[in-house]
Amino acid sequence: MACLVVAGCEAHAANVVDGATRSDGSAAADAAIRPDGHTLTEDASTLTDGAHLAPDAPTSAGGLRPNPKLVPRTVITSWTEPDGSARVARTDAASSAAFDGVLYDDNRTWSSWPASNGTLAATSIVCEIATPADALLWTWSDLATSDWLNAVDYQGSPSAYHIDVAPAEDGPWTTVVDYTTPAGGDTYRSRAHRFAFAGMHWVRMVALAVQAHDGRGDRMILHEIEIHDATNGLDDSWVFAGSAATRFAWDGHTHHRWPVLVHERHAAFDPAVIDIADVPSALADFRTNLDRWLTLVPDHHRWVLVFGLGDAEGNRTPAETGFEADLRAVVDRLIADGRVPIIPRVQATDPTLDDQHAHIDDFNAVIDRVVSDYHLTQVADFHAWFAAHPEQFCRSGCESRADEGVTPVEPGYESMNDLWATSVDGLYTP
């Protein structure tokens, strides 16, 4: 697999990239527009609106069907500086910040491309796929912002782009994903797109704009791009949704990522993960917006609901928040949509520092009841872990007083990933 990252096309030539014409009137069939502005071109082998490529293959006895990660062999990066000069860099994937397998670390490794007031010079990321695959899952991540929904905090996330596939480097190119943030709409710190790839060998993402906020729009940032083989479905794909205090555990900020731990133990497997946790951490908010989230993340199979901590804030009870009714409604909706809900218990807090979560045990009683009633998979018990390890919370010098004894620090996030990898290990086969 070779990968080419190209920029420098004239900004006004939005329909032409590397001499190939986009499918907005010539190279592809009509397009279906999803409510979020996400366009998926339709032909006999491509995703249609709201539908999978094909029904996911059934889970094999004793485990999941793998959707292995495909790693580029060569990365060629080209871009245009603000003064108009062209730059080119060639490296292997391990040396490329966008494909090095590190989502976020202390060195804040990322790929960055110049922009002007939010407009990019048609920056393209073009990859040759050496491994035959009938379908791919393409996931990009910009972790410079802490929340998935990036409505007001500009950090360089792409806000307009398309993804194209081709049988050869010189085309013909067919657009399979075309996304433009609606006027006044939200951007996101990561997105994942699944599309047909049978008979194809090349795929590219062409970024045309970034979210500009408060006069800033001078660069696009991508911390990582992951490509998974989705030929056998996406049974091993995971969405993490939930409270603000734990959102850093699953988005790649920690050095110790549970998908890496799974891969180290079971080499055939590479879990595909997207973290949609956000500051509005109440389950009621998630229930209200669930149809929107299902539209934005249409292909991930297992949905992990890390709720209860935000609901319990202010010493609220499950009865006051309607937690059980909301949780059952969310589980029902996910099951009806063919997803697998998974609900970990609410973490403990340190009562010597935190006096705002007096009823966590009551929320966990609700979760235990729902997990039992729906026969859901039992997973890591974060409550028991943090009750025994309060030293893994932020204790002083935290971002706010409310984080003291509540928000984990790096060792706590690493422990959560260790616990998660161990608790789901039985789903994987050698």
N, C-alpha and C positions, 0 to 999 in steps of 0.2 A: 504494500500500500504506500503510495506516495501522496504527499499533501502539498498543495500550493496555496499560499495566502497572497492575494494580489490586491493592490489598490492603485489609484492613480488615474483611473478613467475619468473623463471630464464629468463634473458634477451634474451638468444638465442632461447628460446622456443616460438617463435612468433606464432606458429600455435596451441598451446595448452594453454588454459586458464581455471583454476579451473577444470582440468581434462576433459574438453570438447574439441572436435576437431572443428576447424573453417571450414567454408564451401568452402575453397579454393581447393577442390578436393575430398571432401567426403560428406559433410553435405548439400550441396545446389546445385542447378542447375547452368547452365552457367551464366556468368555475362556480363552485358553491361557496357562498359567503356565510360563515358562522356568525352568531350574534356578537362575538367579540372582535369582528373584523378580520378574522383568520380565514384566508381563502385556500381551498384545497382543489386543485384542478382534478377533473374527473375524466377517466377513461376506463377501459375494461379492467385494468390492473391497478388502479389507483384508489386511494381512500375516497369515499363519498361522505357527505356531510353526516356526522354523527354515527358513522359505521366503521367497524374494523375492516382491515384488508380481508380477513377471513376469521372465522371463529377461532379463538385461541385453542391450541392443541390441549387435550386433557392432561392433567397432572399425571406424571408417571408414578407407578407404585413406589411409595416410600419417599418421594421428593418432587421437586419442581423440574420443569423443563428449562434448560439453560438458555439465556439470551446473551452470549459472550460478547465482550467488548472487543472492538476492532481498533488496533492501534496503528497510526500512520508510521511508515518507515522513513519518509523524507518530508521535510517541511521547508517550503520556499516562501519567504515573506517579502512582499513588495508593498511599498506605500509611498505617498507623496507628502513631503514636508510642507509646512505653511508657506515657505518661500517658492514652492513649485518644483523643487528638486526631487528626483526619483531616487528611492532607496530600495535595495534588495539584500536579503539575508537568507542563507541556506544552512539548514541544520537538520539533525535527526529529531525524532519525536521527543526523546528523553531530554534534549536540550531546549525544546520549545516550551515556553510557559503555557501555551494553549493546549498542549497534548502531553504534558509531563506526568499526568496522573495526580498532581498535587493541586487541590482546589484552592487551598489557602494556607499560608504558613507565615512565620515571623518576618520573612523577607518579602511578603505580599507579591509573590510571583504572578505576573499577568502578562497578557498581550494588550498593547494599546496602540490605537491608530488615531492620527490627527483628524479633527473635524473643525468646521467653521460654522459657529452659531447653530450647531446641531446637525449640519449637513456633512455627510461623508463623501469622499471622492470615490464612490462605488467600490468600497473595500470588499474583496471577495476571498473566501476561504475554499479552496478547491482540492478535493481529495480523490486519489485513485484507490479504489477498493480492490485488493488482490483476491480476497476471499469471496467466492460466490455467495450471494445472499438474495433472497426474494423480497426482503423488507428490511429497512433500517429504522432505528430510533436515534435521532440526532438531538443531543442536549447541550445547550450552552449555558454558562453560569457567569454572572458578574457579582462577586461577593463583596464588593466595596460598600454595599449598603446592607443593613442588618435585617431588613424586612423584605419579604417576597414581593408584596405590593408596593411599588415604588412610585407613589402618586406625587410626592412633593420633594423627595430628597434625591436630586440628580446625582448619579455616580457613574454615568457612562454606559448605561444599558442601551442596546440597540432598540430603536422604536419603529423602524421600518426595514424590512429585509425580505428576500425571497430565497427559497432553496430549490435548486434545479438538479436534474439527473441526466446522464448521457451515457451512451454505450462506448464512447471514445473521447479522448481529450479535446478533439476539435468539434465535438457535438455529433448530432444535433441535440441541443439542450431543451428539456421540457420542465417547466415549472411545476412542482408538486406542492409547495407551500408558498403563500404570498401573504405577508402580514404587514399591515400598517396600523399604528395606533390611531384610533379615531380621535378627531379634534377634541381636546379637553379630556381625553381618556387616560387610563393608567398605563404605566410600563411595569415591567417585572424584572427581578434580578436573575431569573432563569426561566427557560422555556424548553419544552421537549416536543419533538415532532416525529411522528411515525409515518412512513410513506413506502410505497411499492418500489422495488429495486430490481425485479427480475429482468435479466438480460442487460443490466446496466453495470458499468465499471467505474463511473465517475459521479461525484456529488459535490455540489458547491453551495455555500451560503453567501449571498451577496447582501451586504449591509449598506443601507442608503442614508440612514439618519440615526441620531441618538437623541435621548430625551434631554432637552435644554431647559434649565430651570434657573431662575434668578440671574439670567444673563450668561450662565455657564453652559457650554456645549462644545467644548474644545477637544474632546477625545471620546473614543469608544473603548471600553475596557471589557475584555473577556478573560476571566481567570482560567477557565477550562472548557474544552469541548470534548464530549464523550460520544462515541458512536457504538451502538449496540446492534448486533445481528438479531432482528426481530422475526426471522423466518419461521421459527417455531412458536410464535406468539410472545407475549410479555408477561408470563405468569410470575417471573421473578422481577417484577417492577413494583416500586414502593413509593407512596406519597406519605409524607409526614406533615400533619396539620396540628396546630395547637397553640399553646400559650407562649407569650413573649419570653418568659424566663428560660424556656428550654429550646428556643428556636435555633440557638447556635450549636446544639448537640448534633444536628442532623444535616447541616447545610455545607459541611466541609471545612468549617473553621478549625475544628479540632484536628490534631495531628493523627489521631487514632480513629480511623473511619471504619465502621463495622463492615461495609462491603469489601474492604481490603482484607479484613480478618476472615471473612467468609471465603474469599478467593484463595487466601493462603492455606485454608483447611480443605477446600474443595476446588481444585484448580479449574474445573469446567464451568464454574459459576462466577458471574459478575453481576450482582444485583444492580439494577438501574434505579436510581433514587432521585426524587425531587422534593425539596422541602418548601412548603407553602405557608409555614408558620409566620405569623404577623403580630404586631402589637395588639390589635383588637383580639383579645384572647378568650372572650366568653363564648361558650358553646352556642348560645342563642344567636350570636352574630354569624357563626359558621353555618348554622342551620338555615338562616335567612338567605345566605349567599351560596348555598350548596349547589344549586343548579348552575350557577355561574362558574364555580370551581370545576364542576364536572365537564363543562364545555371547554374550559381552559386547559384541563389535564384529561383529555379524552381516552387515553390508552393505558395508563398505569392501573395495575390490577389490585394491589393491596393498599388499603388506606388506613394509616395508623393515626388514631385520634388521641392526641396528647392534651386532653382537656381536664378541667377541674381545678387547677391551681388558680387561674385567673378568676374563675367563677366563685371560688372560696374567699377571694380577697375582700377585705372589709368585714371579715367574720360572717359572711353570708352563709346561709344553709342551702342544701339542695332544694328544699321546699320554696324558699324565697326566690331562687333563680329559675325554677322549673327545669332543673338539670335532667331529671330522669325522663320526663316527657320529651325534651329536646334530644337526648341521647338515643332513645328508642326510635324517634322519627328519623334521625340521621342514619342509624343502622338500617332501618327499613328501606330508606331511599337508596343507600349504597348497594344493598343486596338486590333491590329491584333493578338496578343499573348494571348488575353483573360484577360488582366489585366485592372484595373481601374486607370487611371492617375488622380492625384489630385495636384493642383498647388496653393500654397499660394503666396500672394503678397510679394515682396522683402521688408525686414525690412527697416525702416528708419535708418539713422546714425545721429550722433550729429555733425552738421556743425561747431560748435565752436571748435571741436577737429579734425574732419575728413575733409580733402580737396581732397579726392581721389574718391569720389562717387557722382559726380555732376549730373548724369543722371539716378538716380534710378527711378524717376517718368516716364521716357521714357520706362524703362524696365517694370514697372508695367502696363503701357498702353498696351504693347505687351501681358502681361499675362492676363489682363482683356479681351482683344480681343480674345485670344485663348480659355479662359474659356467660353466665350459667344458663340463662333462659334461651339465648341464641346459640349456645354451644360454640362459642368463639374460641380461637386459639389463645391459650394463656401464655403470656410473655413476661419479660423481665419485671421484677417488682422494685420499682424505683423508690417506693415508700420505705421498704425495709432497708434498702441500701443506704439512703441518706439519713435515716434515723440512726444507723450505726456509724455513719461517717460524716458528721456535721462539719468536720474540718475541710470538706470539699466544697463548701459554700464560700462565697465572698463574705468576708467578715468585717473589713474596714477598707476605707478608700474606694468604695464601690461607686458606680456611676450615680446612684442615688441611695438615700437611706432605705428605700423600699427593697433594695437588692440584698441588704445585709441578712444573712441567714436564709435566703430564699433562692438567689441565683447562683448556680454552680460556677466554679472557676475551672480552668483547664483540666486538672486532675478529675474533677467531677464529670465533665463532658467525656473524658476518655473512659471513665468507669461506665458511663451509660452506654457507650459504644461496645465495650467489652461485654457487658451484661446482655445487650441486645443480640450480639453475634452468638453468644452462648445459648440464649433462650430460643433462637430460631434455627439452631444448628440441625435439629431433627428434620427440618424441611428439606435439607440438602442431602444428596447421595454422592458417594465418591465418584 
